[in-house]
Amino acid sequence: MLQTIINAIRNREYLSFTYSGLRRVVQPAAVGVSTAGTDVLRCYQTAGGHIRPGHEWDLCDLSKISNLSTTGERFAGEPPQYRRGDKGMISIYAEL
């Protein structure tokens, strides 16, 4: 799973997965270790179910992601309001 996410970030490729019971399509922005010590994905959701409408940015615990796959589609540029050096992570494996 981790390598799939790293490759998607490097290739700017959309990811699809289930999280909190909802199917999501996201632009992966960064993956690393959270301040709580768990592997996490910072992503910008572009399609799928939302827990709260208008909540596009999310920090997803990798252990709670299922059915992960790349969509085969690529995105250009960076998601809105993206900043390198995610402050929610103490260590970053890969980032845009």
Summary of the structure (lengths in Angstrom):
residues: 96
radius of gyration: 12.0
end to end distance: 17.8
largest distance: 31.9
contacts: 275
relative contact order: 0.32
helix: 14%
strand: 53%
